């Protein structure tokens, strides 16, 4: 417990002193940055990258499945199209949410 006490004391002091040290003064308001639009564009980039990765994995799995069993090509194709539509809808939902939130 003695070894833990200095660590807890430092953590407590950081939690108590840090908000006061980083408090913003009452200066004149500067031009605000639209952080919602910036973070929304990062979110769309992440969603698009995830969709691209998921579509590549789905296409690779469908190609491998078709190579192993050509007789099931119709069922594989239908399930591939449905999964690609659902994956792409994730990007479209992200785009719609971003378009509504970032003005």
N, C-alpha and C positions, 0 to 999 in steps of 0.2 A: 504494500500500500504506500510505502514511503517513496518508492520510485514513481508511482503514478501521481502523487500529489503535485509535483512541479508541472507536469503536463496538464493536469486539470486546472491549475492556477493560471497558466498561460492561456489555455483555451477560454477560460472564463473572462480573463482580461481582454482578450481579442473580441469576444462577443459583446462585452460591455463598452469598450473604448472605440471599436471600429465604426459603429454607426455615427458617433459624434465626430470622429475624425473625417469621415467622408460625407458629412452633411453638406448640402448645398446652401450657399448663401442666398441672400435676397437681392441679387443683382438683377438688372433688367433682363427680361426674357429674350433669349436669342431665338433665331429662326429654328423651328422644330424640324427634326428629321422624321420622315414617315417610316417608322420602324415596322409598321404592319405590312407595308408593301415589300420591304426588303426581306423580312422573315417569310412572307408568303411566297416570294419568288424562290427562296431557298427550299421551302417546303415543296413547291411544285417540281423543282429540280430533283429532289430526293424521290418524290413519287414517280416521276418519269423514269429515273434510273432504276427504281425497283420494278416498275412495269416492264421495262426493256429486259431486265435480267430474268424476270419470271416468264416472259414470252419466249426468250431464248431457251430456258430450261424446258418449257412445255413442248416447244418444237423439237428439241433434241430427244425428249422422251418419246414423243409420237413417232419420230423417225426410227428410233431404236425398236419400238414396239412393232412397227410395220415391217421392219427388216426381219424380226423374229417370227412374225406370224402374218404373212401377206393376206391370208384368208379373212382376217378381221379388219381389213382396211377401211370398210365403210363405217364400222363402229368406232374405230380409232379416229377417223376423220371428223365424225360428228362430235365426239367428245373433245377433240382438239379445238374445233371451232367454238364450242360452248365455253371452254376454258379460256380461250383467247379473248372472247367477248367479255367475260367476267373480269379478266385481268385489265383489259383496256378500260372498262367502266370505272376501275379504281382511279385511273388517271383523270378521267372525265369528272368524277365526283370531286377530286381534289381541285381541279381547275374551276369547277362551279363554286365551290366553297371559297376559294381564293378570290374569284371574281366578285362574289357577294360581299366579302369582308374587307378587301383592300379597295378603298375608294379613291 
